[in-house]
Amino acid sequence: MTDGEAFVTAVDRELESTYEEPMALSTYVDRVLEQPTVASHASKYLLEAIESMGTRTVIEEGEETERYRFFDDPHNDGEHAVLGNTQILNAFVDDLRTIAAGRGKHEKILWFDGPTATGKSELKRCLVNGLREYSKTPAGRRYTLEWNVASASASGRGLAYGEDASAAADVEENWYESPVQTHPLSVFPDPVRGDVLDAVNEAGEELPVRVEERLDPFSREAYDVLEERYRRQGRSDLFSAIADPQHLRVKNYVVEVGQGIGILHSEDDGSPKERLVGSWMRGMLQKLDSRGRKNPQAFSYDGVLSQGNGLLTVVEDAAQHADLLQKLLNVPDEGSVKLDKGIGMDVDTQLLIISNPDLEATLNQHADRQGMDPLKALKRRLDKHEFRYLTNLSLETELIRRELTGETEVWTATTYDDLAERIREPVVVAVKTGGGDLVDREFAPHAIEAAALYAVVSRLEDGDLPSDLDLVDKAMLYDRGYLQDGDTRLEAEDFDFVDDAEDGKHGIPVTFTRDVLADLLHEERDRHHPEYDVASVVMPRDVLNAMVEGLSTAPVFSAGERSEFESRVAEVKNHVFGEQETDVLDAMMHDRRVDESTVEEYVEHVYALETDDPITNDRGERVDPDPLLMKVFEVEHLGQFGESDYGPGGSPSEDVRAFRREKVITALNRYAWEQRGEDFRVADVELTAIPVVKAVLESNDWDDVRRTYEDFDPRHWEDPPSGTETERLKERTIEALVEHYGYTAASAELTSRHVMGQVAYRWD
């Protein structure tokens, strides 16, 4: 088998597992009794599709919550994932559960509102993808009816769309599917259907299956033709004759736009009737035997409700169809619409509208008339869910990367440290030059992070900030759920602004950020280095400066917004510089890190001294507290004290003893308390659980550099004299940044230059 044949065969297998052979009505009823989900009504089916993917834990706006994986667009590799807005999506699912259970809100039209670039279009695509793929699974099979009346009509009048059909029942061309996905159980008379549903729901599940709709007009026409024919024949088993597999069969279909999902786009036009249910094909009325009336066979059924019958109806950019919304008022409540005055159609669909804030302005145009507001009834029927701009740094970073590179992976992480690595990562984009060549342009580490953080900070309210926090702190609280300052941990739940009603309503949209970054890729920068292509690197400060400059010309921002956003960039620059400084420091000290066993030994000696009782470590060795060992560690590694803080033999001053009690022993006692009931040993303690020790293991400062490299001079960093300690240290630092911190040689050069340029001012 060739590779091409293998691909074709793979598609064959997929389609074989997706589609089933048509079945008799009785067989379908047996299937439903065995697996009730295949008969679910619209809202219940949508809920089951969402829940079928399970959930995952996320942190948004500082709160931990469960998120439905369905909205990560897993079937499409995350291409149209809805990033963020998890609480809004969860509220939407809660509404579906209420509607599906028949406990209320069935008369509501679910409304997703929000500014541009907040994920509303992704939600629509995610719903389409998810429902399509769920309908291919055994639990999500969707069914409708097919009719064949050709062999039952003596005159040869068939049910074709304007074509005579006189062939036998086994000719496939004579079978016509319900054009509006009518539910198979709708063919049963009401009393019998009730008995079937009672049997289906006898397990007493929270969400029973409901089928309240009558046959659609097209299927009703087929039913009437067959009923008339067999009644004339005097058949006593009239329904059995109509439902015979030669006339009626149940067919499964894959949910798709136009079949189970109806979407009304902003550019769709026509009369309200045409947009809602379809239109009469006038040339067909003369061709069909309609017995003196309009024949449902001559209807297009291409309106949004017809296409979405059985599952989901979406009105996109609803402000463009404001005239239509009032026509939808009674659809959720009554579940029916009219093709015309004589022919009605029952519908089972979940109505959902999507709009920008301009729809709300349209709805409120008569608000000053209060009780006489003609749109009051419509507003009462709308159940609003408001999408906002992202206020999580990690999500905004992920979104910007998607916009720039086309990445579709949904970021998941077990710890925030894993997520922090993704946030700071560099991004390389291939750009075509004026000569047509492709060249790589690099966004240095922290560059995309800087853009994302600035966008998030522009969306946050600062009126409720404590005096010792700034907007960057608020952004980090929203993303991580906490702030760590030495031994103090501040939880997001400790602050009132976690539920701030204004956060995310306004700010810099991702489309603006994307365009600024895209322009930067094509700019030439006046930077030179004999070895590295530093001109091809976009630095964090390049990004922030370009975003601020772009505010003045972007028509999307008001003068007040420009002024406000410009005032917030300094906080972001300071934070990003701190991140770069940490990278450079860690790289400089990479080969001089304190060994973990040295730290463990220090903690053991402090614990033995404080308890006034020698201990045995995990190696079985007796630990007698050594004053000199503790002094050396505190002076050389912690940098907390000097020689004057110790007496003869390393005896500690009161300040040193207080430090050991408050910073080391207190943390150990806290750990022991948390592990109470178990045998506590110092060796069992995770050393990073002690903040002061964590600082030794994971961070460095310029005092560490001074102690380690006495002849180092940051003022000579850009072009260090040959043979100096500065030259050797720079070489090792660049190597460490490249090997361990994700930098290229060019971005490492520029980042370290920038950091040293600032450090040089305060070195002496």
C-alpha positions in Angstrom: 0.0 0.0 0.0 1.4 3.4 -1.0 1.4 6.3 1.4 -1.4 8.0 -0.5 -3.6 4.8 -0.3 -2.8 4.6 3.5 -4.2 8.1 4.0 -7.3 7.3 2.0 -7.8 4.2 4.0 -7.5 6.1 7.2 -10.2 8.4 6.2 -12.4 5.4 5.2 -12.0 4.0 8.7 -12.8 7.3 10.3 -16.0 7.7 8.3 -17.0 4.1 8.9 -16.9 4.7 12.6 -18.8 8.0 12.3 -21.8 7.0 10.2 -24.2 4.2 10.7 -26.6 2.4 8.3 -30.1 3.8 8.5 -32.3 1.9 10.9 -35.9 1.1 11.5 -37.9 3.3 13.9 -38.3 0.4 16.4 -34.5 -0.2 16.3 -33.9 3.4 17.1 -36.3 3.2 20.1 -34.3 0.2 21.4 -31.1 2.3 21.0 -32.6 5.2 22.9 -33.8 2.9 25.8 -30.2 1.5 25.9 -28.5 4.9 25.6 -30.8 7.9 26.4 -28.1 10.5 25.4 -28.7 9.9 21.7 -32.3 11.3 22.1 -31.3 14.4 24.2 -33.1 17.6 23.5 -31.1 20.6 22.3 -30.0 22.2 25.6 -29.3 18.8 27.2 -27.2 17.7 24.2 -25.2 20.9 24.2 -24.5 20.5 27.9 -23.5 16.8 27.5 -21.1 17.7 24.7 -19.4 20.3 26.9 -19.2 18.0 29.9 -17.9 15.1 27.8 -14.4 16.7 27.7 -14.1 17.0 31.5 -12.5 19.9 33.4 -9.1 21.2 34.4 -8.0 23.6 37.2 -7.0 27.1 36.3 -6.3 30.4 38.2 -7.9 33.5 36.8 -8.3 36.8 38.5 -6.5 35.3 41.5 -9.1 32.6 42.0 -8.7 28.8 41.4 -11.6 27.4 39.4 -12.5 24.5 37.3 -12.6 25.0 33.5 -14.4 22.9 30.9 -11.9 21.5 28.4 -14.5 21.8 25.7 -13.7 25.5 25.5 -10.0 24.7 24.8 -11.1 23.4 21.4 -9.4 20.0 22.0 -10.7 18.3 18.9 -9.1 21.0 16.8 -5.7 21.1 18.6 -6.7 24.3 20.4 -6.9 26.4 17.2 -10.1 28.2 18.4 -9.7 27.8 22.1 -11.4 30.5 24.2 -8.7 31.9 26.4 -9.8 33.1 29.8 -13.3 34.2 30.8 -13.7 30.9 32.6 -16.2 32.2 35.1 -18.4 33.6 32.3 -18.2 30.2 30.5 -19.1 28.3 33.7 -22.1 30.6 34.2 -23.2 29.8 30.6 -22.9 26.1 31.4 -24.9 26.6 34.6 -27.6 28.3 32.5 -27.7 25.4 30.1 -28.1 23.0 33.0 -31.0 25.0 34.3 -32.7 25.1 30.9 -32.0 21.4 30.1 -33.5 20.3 33.4 -36.6 22.4 32.8 -36.2 24.4 36.0 -36.3 27.8 34.4 -34.7 30.2 32.0 -36.2 28.3 29.0 -37.6 31.5 27.7 -34.2 33.2 27.8 -32.0 34.1 24.8 -28.4 33.6 25.9 -26.4 36.7 25.1 -22.6 37.0 24.8 -21.5 40.6 24.8 -18.1 42.3 24.9 -15.6 44.4 23.1 -13.7 43.2 20.0 -10.9 40.7 20.4 -12.3 39.2 23.6 -12.9 35.6 22.2 -16.5 35.8 21.2 -15.8 34.6 17.6 -13.6 31.8 19.1 -16.5 30.7 21.2 -18.7 30.3 18.1 -16.0 28.3 16.3 -15.3 26.3 19.4 -18.9 25.3 19.7 -19.1 24.3 16.1 -15.9 22.2 16.3 -16.9 20.6 19.6 -20.4 19.7 18.6 -19.3 18.3 15.3 -16.8 16.0 16.9 -19.0 15.0 19.7 -21.7 14.0 17.2 -19.2 11.5 15.8 -18.9 9.6 19.1 -21.2 6.8 20.1 -22.5 8.8 23.1 -23.1 11.9 20.9 -24.9 10.3 17.9 -27.5 12.5 16.4 -30.5 11.2 14.5 -33.3 12.4 12.2 -35.9 10.9 9.9 -35.8 10.0 6.2 -38.9 9.4 4.1 -39.8 7.5 0.9 -43.3 7.7 -0.4 -42.7 7.0 -4.0 -43.9 3.4 -3.9 -47.0 4.4 -1.9 -48.4 6.9 -4.4 -50.5 5.5 -7.2 -50.0 8.8 -9.1 -46.3 8.6 -8.8 -46.3 11.9 -6.9 -43.2 11.7 -4.7 -41.7 13.8 -2.0 -38.9 15.2 -4.1 -38.1 18.9 -4.2 -40.1 19.5 -7.4 -39.2 16.2 -9.1 -41.5 13.2 -9.8 -40.4 10.1 -8.1 -41.9 6.8 -9.1 -39.1 4.3 -8.5 -39.2 1.6 -6.0 -38.5 2.1 -2.3 -35.1 0.6 -2.5 -33.8 3.3 -4.8 -31.7 5.6 -2.7 -32.6 8.7 -4.6 -36.2 8.4 -3.4 -35.2 8.9 0.2 -35.5 12.4 1.5 -34.2 13.6 4.9 -36.0 16.0 7.1 -34.6 19.4 6.1 -34.7 20.6 9.7 -33.3 17.6 11.6 -36.7 16.6 13.1 -36.4 14.4 16.2 -37.2 10.7 15.4 -39.5 10.4 18.4 -41.6 13.3 17.0 -43.3 10.8 14.6 -45.1 9.1 17.5 -48.5 10.4 18.6 -48.3 12.4 21.9 -49.6 9.6 24.2 -47.3 6.9 22.9 -44.3 9.4 22.8 -45.0 10.1 26.4 -44.8 6.4 27.3 -41.5 6.0 25.3 -40.0 9.0 27.2 -41.2 7.6 30.6 -39.4 4.4 29.8 -36.3 6.3 28.7 -36.3 8.5 31.8 -37.2 5.8 34.4 -33.7 5.8 35.8 -34.6 9.2 37.3 -31.6 11.1 36.0 -31.4 14.8 36.9 -31.8 15.8 33.3 -34.6 13.8 31.7 -35.0 13.7 27.9 -37.8 15.9 26.6 -39.2 15.8 23.1 -42.2 18.1 22.8 -42.0 19.1 19.1 -44.3 17.8 16.4 -43.1 16.7 13.1 -41.7 19.4 10.9 -43.9 20.5 7.9 -41.9 18.6 5.3 -42.1 15.3 7.3 -45.8 16.0 8.1 -46.4 16.1 4.4 -44.8 12.7 3.9 -46.7 11.3 6.9 -50.0 12.6 5.5 -49.4 11.2 2.0 -48.7 7.8 3.5 -51.6 7.9 5.9 -54.0 8.9 3.2 -52.8 6.0 0.9 -53.0 3.3 3.6 -56.3 4.6 5.0 -57.9 4.2 1.6 -56.6 0.6 1.5 -58.4 0.0 4.8 -55.3 -0.9 6.7 -55.9 -1.5 10.4 -52.2 -1.2 11.3 -52.1 2.3 9.9 -49.0 3.6 11.9 -47.1 0.4 11.3 -47.7 0.8 7.6 -46.5 4.4 7.7 -43.4 3.6 9.8 -42.5 0.5 7.7 -38.8 0.6 6.9 -39.7 0.9 3.2 -41.2 4.4 3.9 -39.5 5.6 7.1 -36.1 5.1 8.5 -33.9 6.8 11.1 -30.6 8.2 9.9 -27.7 9.5 11.9 -26.0 12.7 10.9 -22.9 14.7 11.8 -23.7 18.0 13.4 -22.5 20.8 11.2 -23.3 24.4 10.3 -26.6 24.1 8.3 -27.5 20.8 10.0 -28.1 21.2 13.7 -26.2 24.5 13.9 -27.6 27.6 12.4 -25.4 30.7 12.2 -26.8 34.1 11.1 -23.8 36.2 10.0 -23.6 39.9 10.0 -23.7 40.1 6.2 -26.8 37.9 5.8 -29.8 39.8 4.4 -33.4 39.2 3.5 -36.7 39.7 5.2 -37.0 38.6 8.8 -38.9 35.5 7.7 -36.2 34.5 5.2 -33.4 35.0 7.8 -35.4 33.0 10.5 -36.8 30.0 8.7 -36.4 30.3 4.9 -38.5 31.3 1.9 -41.0 29.9 -0.5 -39.6 28.8 -3.9 -42.4 30.3 -6.0 -41.5 28.5 -9.2 -42.0 25.2 -7.4 -45.6 25.8 -6.3 -46.9 25.2 -9.8 -44.8 22.2 -10.3 -45.8 20.4 -7.1 -49.2 18.9 -6.5 -50.1 21.0 -3.5 -53.8 20.4 -3.5 -54.7 24.0 -3.7 -52.3 25.2 -0.9 -48.7 25.9 -0.3 -46.7 22.7 -0.1 -43.9 22.5 2.5 -41.9 20.7 -0.1 -41.5 24.1 -1.9 -39.9 25.8 1.1 -36.1 26.4 1.3 -35.6 25.8 5.1 -32.4 27.8 4.9 -33.2 30.2 7.7 -31.1 30.2 10.9 -33.8 28.5 13.0 -34.3 25.8 10.4 -30.6 25.0 10.2 -30.2 25.1 14.0 -33.2 23.1 14.8 -32.3 20.2 17.1 -29.3 21.9 18.7 -28.0 25.4 18.4 -28.9 28.7 16.8 -26.3 31.6 16.8 -27.0 35.2 15.7 -23.5 36.6 15.1 -22.9 40.4 15.4 -26.4 40.7 16.7 -26.5 44.5 16.4 -26.7 44.0 12.6 -29.9 42.0 13.2 -31.5 44.1 15.9 -34.8 44.1 13.9 -34.8 40.3 14.1 -34.4 39.9 17.8 -37.9 41.0 18.6 -39.2 38.3 16.2 -37.3 35.7 18.3 -39.0 36.7 21.6 -41.5 33.8 21.8 -39.4 31.2 20.1 -37.6 29.9 23.3 -40.9 30.0 25.2 -43.3 28.6 22.7 -40.9 26.6 20.6 -42.6 27.3 17.3 -42.4 29.6 14.3 -44.6 30.1 11.2 -43.6 29.4 7.6 -46.7 31.4 6.8 -50.1 31.9 8.3 -51.2 28.4 7.5 -48.1 26.4 8.2 -46.2 26.4 11.5 -43.1 24.6 12.6 -41.9 23.5 16.0 -38.3 24.1 16.8 -36.0 22.7 19.5 -32.9 24.9 19.6 -30.7 26.7 22.1 -30.7 30.4 21.1 -27.5 32.3 21.5 -26.6 35.8 20.3 -23.2 37.4 20.1 -22.6 41.1 19.9 -20.2 44.0 20.5 -21.2 46.7 23.0 -23.1 48.6 20.3 -26.1 46.2 20.7 -26.5 47.4 24.3 -26.6 51.0 23.0 -29.3 50.0 20.6 -31.3 48.3 23.3 -31.1 51.3 25.6 -32.1 53.9 23.0 -35.5 54.2 24.6 -34.5 53.7 28.2 -35.5 57.2 29.2 -39.2 56.2 28.4 -39.0 53.8 31.3 -42.3 51.8 31.4 -43.1 52.8 27.8 -39.8 51.4 26.4 -40.8 49.3 23.3 -37.6 47.2 23.8 -38.3 46.3 27.4 -39.8 42.9 26.6 -36.7 42.0 24.5 -34.3 43.1 27.2 -36.1 41.0 29.8 -35.7 37.9 27.6 -31.9 38.4 27.1 -29.6 36.7 29.6 -26.3 38.5 29.4 -22.8 37.0 29.7 -20.1 39.6 29.3 -16.7 38.7 27.8 -13.9 40.9 28.9 -10.2 41.5 28.0 -7.9 39.0 29.6 -6.5 40.1 33.0 -4.1 37.2 33.4 -0.5 37.7 32.2 -0.1 34.1 31.2 -3.3 34.0 29.1 -2.4 37.3 27.4 1.1 36.1 26.6 -0.4 32.9 25.1 -2.9 34.9 23.1 -0.2 37.3 21.7 2.0 34.3 20.7 -1.0 32.8 18.9 -1.6 36.0 17.0 2.0 36.3 15.9 3.0 32.7 15.2 -0.2 30.7 14.7 0.5 28.4 17.6 -2.5 26.6 18.8 -1.4 24.6 21.8 -3.3 25.4 25.0 -1.0 26.1 27.8 -1.4 23.8 30.8 1.0 23.5 33.8 1.1 21.6 37.1 2.9 24.5 38.8 3.1 28.3 38.2 6.9 27.9 37.8 6.2 25.9 34.7 3.9 28.6 33.4 6.4 31.3 34.2 8.9 29.6 31.9 6.4 29.8 29.1 5.7 33.5 29.8 9.3 34.6 29.6 10.3 32.4 26.5 11.7 34.1 23.4 9.8 33.9 20.1 11.4 33.6 16.7 9.4 34.6 13.6 10.5 34.2 10.0 10.1 37.5 8.1 10.4 38.1 4.4 12.8 40.9 3.5 12.4 43.4 0.7 14.6 41.1 -1.5 12.2 38.2 -0.9 14.5 36.3 1.4 13.2 34.7 4.7 15.2 35.8 7.8 14.6 35.1 11.4 13.6 37.9 13.8 13.8 37.2 17.5 11.7 38.6 20.3 14.1 38.3 23.2 13.2 36.6 26.4 10.6 38.8 28.3 9.7 40.8 25.2 6.3 39.1 24.6 5.9 39.1 28.4 6.4 42.9 28.5 3.8 43.4 25.8 1.3 41.2 27.6 1.9 42.7 31.0 1.5 46.2 29.6 -1.8 45.2 28.0 -3.1 43.6 31.2 -2.0 46.6 33.4 -4.0 48.9 31.0 -7.1 46.9 31.8 -6.9 47.0 35.6 -8.6 49.5 38.0 -6.2 51.2 40.4 -8.7 52.9 42.7 -8.8 50.0 45.2 -5.0 49.3 45.4 -3.3 49.3 48.9 -0.7 51.9 49.1 2.2 49.4 49.1 1.0 47.6 45.9 1.0 48.8 42.2 -0.8 47.6 39.1 1.9 45.1 38.3 1.5 43.5 41.7 -2.3 43.3 41.0 -1.6 41.7 37.7 0.7 39.1 39.3 -1.9 38.4 42.0 -4.4 37.7 39.3 -2.1 35.4 37.4 -0.4 33.5 40.3 -3.0 33.9 43.1 -0.4 35.3 45.5 2.6 37.5 46.1 5.7 36.3 47.9 7.8 38.9 49.8 10.5 37.1 51.8 8.7 35.2 54.6 5.4 36.9 53.8 2.9 35.5 51.4 -0.1 37.6 50.3 -3.0 35.7 48.9 -5.3 37.3 46.2 -8.3 36.4 48.3 -7.1 38.8 51.0 -7.9 41.8 48.7 -11.2 43.2 47.8 -10.3 43.9 44.2 -10.4 40.2 43.2 -14.0 40.7 42.2 -13.6 44.2 40.7 -16.5 44.8 38.4 -14.5 47.1 36.0 -11.3 45.1 35.5 -11.1 43.9 31.9 -13.8 46.1 30.5 -11.4 48.5 28.8 -7.8 48.6 27.9 -5.4 47.8 25.1 -6.8 45.0 22.8 -4.6 42.2 21.6 -5.1 43.3 18.0 -3.3 46.6 18.7 -0.5 44.7 20.4 -0.2 42.2 17.5 0.0 45.0 14.9 2.7 46.8 16.9 4.8 43.7 17.3 4.3 42.8 13.6 5.7 46.2 12.6 8.7 45.8 14.8 9.6 42.6 13.0 10.3 44.6 9.9 12.1 47.5 11.4 15.9 47.8 11.1 17.6 48.6 14.4 20.9 50.5 14.7 22.8 48.0 16.7 26.1 46.4 15.9 28.3 43.6 17.3 31.3 41.9 15.6 30.0 38.4 16.3 26.2 38.5 16.9 23.3 39.7 14.7 22.0 42.0 17.4 20.1 44.1 14.9 17.6 41.2 14.4 16.6 41.1 18.1 13.5 42.9 19.4 14.1 43.7 23.1 11.4 44.3 25.8 12.1 48.0 25.8 11.6 48.1 22.0 8.2 46.6 22.5 7.1 48.9 25.3 8.4 52.0 23.6 6.6 51.1 20.3 3.3 50.4 22.1 3.4 53.8 23.8 4.2 55.5 20.5 1.4 53.7 18.8 -1.2 54.9 21.2 -1.1 58.4 19.8 -2.1 57.3 16.3 -4.4 54.4 17.0 -8.0 55.7 16.5 -9.4 53.1 18.9 -8.2 55.0 21.9 -9.6 58.3 23.3 -7.3 61.1 24.5 -8.1 60.1 28.1 -7.2 56.5 27.5 -3.9 57.4 25.8 -2.9 59.6 28.8 -3.9 56.9 31.3 -2.1 54.1 29.5 1.1 56.1 29.0 1.3 56.8 32.7 1.3 53.0 33.4 4.3 51.9 31.3 6.9 52.9 33.9 5.7 50.2 36.3 5.9 47.6 33.6 9.4 48.7 32.5 10.6 48.4 36.1 9.2 44.9 36.5 10.6 43.6 33.2 14.0 45.1 34.0 13.9 43.3 37.3 13.2 40.0 35.4 16.2 40.7 33.1 18.4 41.6 36.0 17.5 38.3 37.8 18.4 36.4 34.6 21.8 38.1 34.3 22.6 37.7 38.0 21.7 34.0 38.0 23.8 33.5 34.9 26.8 35.3 36.4 26.6 33.2 39.5 25.6 30.0 37.8 28.8 28.2 38.5 29.0 29.5 42.0 25.6 28.3 43.3 25.5 27.1 46.9 25.4 23.3 47.0 22.2 22.1 48.5 24.1 19.8 50.9 25.8 22.9 52.3 22.5 24.6 52.9 21.1 21.4 54.5 24.2 21.2 56.8 23.7 24.8 58.0 20.0 24.2 58.8 20.8 21.1 60.7 23.4 23.0 62.9 21.0 25.9 63.5 18.3 23.4 64.6 20.7 21.5 66.8 21.8 24.7 68.5 18.3 26.0 69.1 17.0 22.8 70.5 20.1 22.5 72.7 20.2 18.8 71.8 22.5 17.2 69.3 20.6 15.5 66.5 21.3 12.7 64.0 20.9 13.6 60.4 19.6 11.3 57.6 23.2 10.0 57.1 23.2 8.7 60.6 25.8 11.3 61.7 25.6 13.1 65.0 25.3 16.9 64.5 27.0 19.0 67.1 26.3 22.7 66.4 29.4 24.4 65.0 29.4 28.2 65.5 32.1 28.8 62.9 30.3 26.8 60.2 27.1 28.8 60.8 29.0 32.1 60.7 30.8 31.3 57.4 27.4 30.4 55.8 25.7 33.5 57.1 28.5 35.9 56.1 29.5 34.4 52.7 26.3 32.9 51.4 23.4 34.7 53.0 25.2 38.1 53.1 23.2 39.0 56.1 25.9 39.8 58.6 29.6 40.9 58.8 32.5 40.1 61.1 31.3 42.6 63.7 28.2 40.6 64.3 30.2 37.7 65.8 32.4 37.3 68.8 35.3 35.0 69.5 34.9 31.5 68.1 32.0 32.6 66.0 29.7 33.4 68.9 26.6 35.2 67.5 25.3 38.6 68.4 21.6 39.0 69.5 20.7 40.1 66.0 22.2 36.8 64.6 20.4 34.7 67.2 17.1 36.5 66.4 17.6 35.9 62.7 18.1 32.2 63.2 15.0 31.9 65.5 12.7 34.0 63.3 13.8 33.0 59.8 15.0 29.4 60.1 13.5 27.8 63.3 10.1 29.4 62.8 9.9 28.0 59.3 11.0 24.5 60.6 8.4 24.7 63.4 5.7 25.6 60.9 6.7 22.6 58.8 6.7 20.4 61.8 3.2 21.6 62.8 1.9 20.9 59.3 3.4 17.4 59.5 2.2 16.7 63.0 1.3 13.1 63.7 4.3 12.0 61.7 7.9 11.6 62.9 9.5 15.0 62.2 13.1 15.1 60.9 15.0 18.1 59.6 16.1 16.0 56.7 12.5 15.6 55.6 12.0 19.4 55.2 11.9 20.7 51.7 14.6 23.4 52.0 12.8 25.8 49.7 10.0 25.8 52.2 12.2 28.1 54.3 12.1 31.5 52.6 15.5 32.6 53.6 17.0 29.3 52.4 15.0 29.5 49.2 16.6 32.9 48.6 20.1 31.3 48.9 19.2 28.4 46.6 17.3 30.3 44.0 18.4 34.0 43.9 21.4 36.2 43.9 22.2 39.8 44.3 25.0 42.2 43.4 26.6 41.8 46.8 27.1 38.2 45.9 28.8 39.3 42.7 31.0 41.7 44.6 32.1 39.1 47.1 32.8 36.5 44.4 34.4 38.7 41.7 36.3 41.4 43.5 37.9 42.8 40.3 34.7 42.9 38.2 33.7 46.3 36.8 30.2 46.6 35.1 31.3 49.9 33.4 33.5 47.9 31.1 31.0 45.3 30.2 30.2 46.3 26.6 33.8 46.1 25.6 35.9 44.7 28.4 39.7 45.0 28.4 41.4 41.8 27.3 42.6 39.5 30.1 40.5 41.1 32.8 38.1 39.4 35.2 35.3 41.4 33.6 36.1 39.8 30.2 36.1 36.3 31.6 32.9 36.8 33.6 31.1 38.2 30.6 32.1 35.2 28.5 30.8 32.8 31.1 27.6 34.8 31.6 26.7 34.9 27.9 27.3 31.1 27.7 25.1 30.5 30.8 22.3 32.7 29.4 22.3 30.7 26.2 22.7 27.3 27.7 20.4 27.6 30.7 18.0 30.6 30.3 16.8 30.4 26.7 18.7 33.3 25.2 20.5 33.5 21.9 24.0 34.9 22.0 22.6 38.1 20.4 19.8 38.6 22.9 22.1 37.7 25.8 24.5 40.3 24.7 21.8 43.0 24.5 20.1 42.0 27.7 23.4 41.9 29.7 24.4 45.3 28.2 21.1 46.8 29.3 21.4 45.5 32.8 25.0 46.5 33.3 24.3 49.9 31.9 21.9 50.4 34.8 24.1 48.7 37.4 27.1 50.8 36.5 25.4 53.9 37.8 25.2 52.6 41.4 28.2 50.2 41.5 30.6 52.4 43.5 
